[in-house]
Amino acid sequence: MMLRHRLTVVASATALAAAGLAAGTAHAAATAPAAHAKSRTLAASCSQAYLPLPDPNCTPGAYNPDVTQDTIGQTICVSGWTSTVRPPTSYTNPLKVRQIAQYGYEDTSTADYEEDHLVPLELGGAPRDPANLWPEPRYGDQPAQSKDSVESKLKRAVCGGQVSLDDARSAIASDWTTALSSLGL
């Protein structure tokens, strides 16, 4: 029963994404029966218990080998560089659909999640490695948009010589909500 339910959820999310209909919000967790929510959680292979962070077992983070402390002047510190490595939505959207199912999110609307790089491209995160990508909710106490300002501040600190690239990457991969304070920024 659980497998059939999970396959139905994945198939529905895939069909909606393919049809371009996955828009709007559907926060079903608030209205789902407890038994339904429990079966959904048991089918998930990644835990939501870490939110607003990803499950570290599913998304430990990964680095782009072309970005090092020695190459930041030719990579991340060059305006517009991230657009040269950002994966297309034709890659990230199907991954997002699979990962929404893996996390067991009640809300399967792809529009309600940002397929986010745990170690951001701005700090030389691996662009296409699934170990560095996860469906970060756009809702909640610390939605996806909250992480964007942390990423920008860390990039400025690295490019300005205030923080090393390795320290910034480590801090954001460990806990983006405390990354700035742990580095004294």
CORKASUL-V930117 format. One record per residue. N is the residue number from 1. RES is the residue in three letters. PHI is phi in whole degrees, 0 to 359 (none if undefined). NEAR is the number of other C-alpha atoms within 12 Angstrom. D_FIRST is the distance of its C-alpha to the first C-alpha in Angstrom with 2 decimals. Layout:
N&RES&PHI&NEAR&D_FIRST + N&RES&PHI&NEAR&D_FIRST
//
This chain:
1&MET&none&12&0.00 + 2&MET&297&19&3.82 + 3&LEU&298&17&5.49 + 4&ARG&297&14&5.19 + 5&HIS&297&22&6.14 + 6&ARG&296&30&8.59 + 7&LEU&297&22&9.90 + 8&THR&297&17&10.52 + 9&VAL&297&28&12.33 + 10&VAL&296&34&14.25 + 11&ALA&297&21&15.15 + 12&SER&296&25&16.33 + 13&ALA&297&34&18.33 + 14&THR&296&27&19.78 + 15&ALA&297&21&20.79 + 16&LEU&296&22&22.39 + 17&ALA&297&27&24.21 + 18&ALA&296&18&25.44 + 19&ALA&278&12&26.67 + 20&GLY&73&16&28.35 + 21&LEU&259&17&26.72 + 22&ALA&280&24&25.11 + 23&ALA&234&18&27.81 + 24&GLY&86&17&28.18 + 25&THR&238&19&26.13 + 26&ALA&211&21&22.88 + 27&HIS&283&21&22.67 + 28&ALA&291&19&19.45 + 29&ALA&302&20&19.31 + 30&ALA&289&13&22.11 + 31&THR&246&13&20.45 + 32&ALA&287&17&16.73 + 33&PRO&299&13&15.74 + 34&ALA&301&14&15.75 + 35&ALA&296&13&12.28 + 36&HIS&296&22&11.00 + 37&ALA&297&23&13.53 + 38&LYS&295&17&12.67 + 39&SER&295&21&9.05 + 40&ARG&294&37&10.81 + 41&THR&295&27&13.57 + 42&LEU&295&23&11.83 + 43&ALA&282&27&10.53 + 44&ALA&288&30&14.17 + 45&SER&256&22&16.75 + 46&CYS&240&29&19.72 + 47&SER&265&27&20.77 + 48&GLN&273&30&22.05 + 49&ALA&298&16&24.22 + 50&TYR&270&19&27.16 + 51&LEU&311&26&27.45 + 52&PRO&275&29&29.84 + 53&LEU&263&39&29.92 + 54&PRO&283&38&27.35 + 55&ASP&294&31&25.63 + 56&PRO&295&26&28.51 + 57&ASN&284&20&26.33 + 58&CYS&268&27&24.79 + 59&THR&226&33&27.96 + 60&PRO&280&28&31.06 + 61&GLY&97&37&33.38 + 62&ALA&203&30&35.57 + 63&TYR&253&30&39.14 + 64&ASN&278&30&40.92 + 65&PRO&295&18&43.48 + 66&ASP&281&20&46.01 + 67&VAL&251&30&46.30 + 68&THR&227&25&48.42 + 69&GLN&303&25&51.02 + 70&ASP&286&18&53.63 + 71&THR&252&19&52.00 + 72&ILE&299&31&51.03 + 73&GLY&292&21&54.22 + 74&GLN&251&18&53.07 + 75&THR&236&30&49.35 + 76&ILE&297&36&47.76 + 77&CYS&273&29&51.10 + 78&VAL&265&20&51.88 + 79&SER&303&16&51.04 + 80&GLY&87&14&48.34 + 81&TRP&300&19&47.32 + 82&THR&299&26&43.61 + 83&SER&293&15&43.42 + 84&THR&280&15&44.47 + 85&VAL&242&21&41.45 + 86&ARG&297&26&38.71 + 87&PRO&289&23&35.87 + 88&PRO&287&15&35.28 + 89&THR&296&19&32.37 + 90&SER&296&15&31.43 + 91&TYR&267&18&30.49 + 92&THR&284&29&29.23 + 93&ASN&296&32&27.07 + 94&PRO&297&28&24.55 + 95&LEU&296&32&24.58 + 96&LYS&300&36&24.01 + 97&VAL&300&40&20.88 + 98&ARG&298&33&19.42 + 99&GLN&287&39&20.65 + 100&ILE&301&46&19.38 + 101&ALA&293&38&15.81 + 102&GLN&298&32&16.99 + 103&TYR&280&38&18.45 + 104&GLY&68&35&15.39 + 105&TYR&297&44&17.80 + 106&GLU&294&36&16.78 + 107&ASP&277&35&19.62 + 108&THR&256&40&18.95 + 109&SER&286&35&22.40 + 110&THR&298&43&24.29 + 111&ALA&293&29&27.51 + 112&ASP&270&29&26.68 + 113&TYR&224&35&26.87 + 114&GLU&255&30&29.71 + 115&GLU&284&40&28.97 + 116&ASP&258&43&31.44 + 117&HIS&274&43&33.40 + 118&LEU&302&47&33.42 + 119&VAL&269&45&36.89 + 120&PRO&295&43&38.21 + 121&LEU&303&41&40.06 + 122&GLU&297&43&43.06 + 123&LEU&243&49&43.15 + 124&GLY&78&45&42.43 + 125&GLY&288&41&38.68 + 126&ALA&294&31&37.11 + 127&PRO&296&36&36.39 + 128&ARG&245&31&33.52 + 129&ASP&286&29&32.13 + 130&PRO&303&30&28.44 + 131&ALA&291&29&29.45 + 132&ASN&247&36&31.67 + 133&LEU&238&42&29.42 + 134&TRP&203&47&26.69 + 135&PRO&278&46&25.41 + 136&GLU&274&39&27.73 + 137&PRO&299&36&27.13 + 138&ARG&270&27&30.00 + 139&TYR&230&23&29.62 + 140&GLY&110&16&30.05 + 141&ASP&293&14&33.10 + 142&GLN&227&19&33.81 + 143&PRO&290&23&32.42 + 144&ALA&311&31&32.83 + 145&GLN&299&22&36.30 + 146&SER&296&24&37.55 + 147&LYS&287&32&37.29 + 148&ASP&302&27&39.44 + 149&SER&291&21&42.63 + 150&VAL&295&33&42.10 + 151&GLU&301&36&41.78 + 152&SER&296&26&45.00 + 153&LYS&294&28&46.94 + 154&LEU&294&42&46.02 + 155&LYS&298&40&47.04 + 156&ARG&299&26&50.35 + 157&ALA&293&28&50.94 + 158&VAL&292&33&50.33 + 159&CYS&291&29&52.49 + 160&GLY&271&17&55.10 + 161&GLY&80&18&55.38 + 162&GLN&281&18&54.27 + 163&VAL&220&26&51.23 + 164&SER&285&23&50.43 + 165&LEU&301&36&47.57 + 166&ASP&299&24&45.98 + 167&ASP&294&26&46.23 + 168&ALA&295&41&44.71 + 169&ARG&298&42&41.79 + 170&SER&298&29&41.16 + 171&ALA&296&30&41.36 + 172&ILE&286&42&38.95 + 173&ALA&290&36&36.40 + 174&SER&287&24&36.59 + 175&ASP&190&29&36.30 + 176&TRP&296&37&37.35 + 177&THR&287&28&37.86 + 178&THR&242&23&40.66 + 179&ALA&304&29&41.92 + 180&LEU&295&31&45.04 + 181&SER&292&16&46.13 + 182&SER&292&19&45.55 + 183&LEU&261&26&47.92 + 184&GLY&74&15&50.43 + 185&LEU&254&18&49.92
//
